[in-house]
Amino acid sequence: MQYIVNDKGKNTAVIVPIKEWDELQRIKKKLQIFDNLDNALQEVKDVKAGKRTEGRSLEDFLNEN
């Protein structure tokens, strides 16, 4: 990784090698999937507890994002 600094020495940008960038994007995608699953489980719990009248279908969850 390379840091770009201004004339005062403050970091203003970062250059990330493409391999690292690709790995970060892969991890980000996995985290989004886990977040969506967590939201889906909470929705199911809310429906069971009567906090929601109905939930979304599995197809709706899968097509999200």
Secondary structure, 3 states (H helix, E strand, C coil): CEEEECCCCCEEEEECCHHHHHHHHHHHHHHHHHHHHHHHHHHHHHHHCCCCCCCCCHHHHHCCC
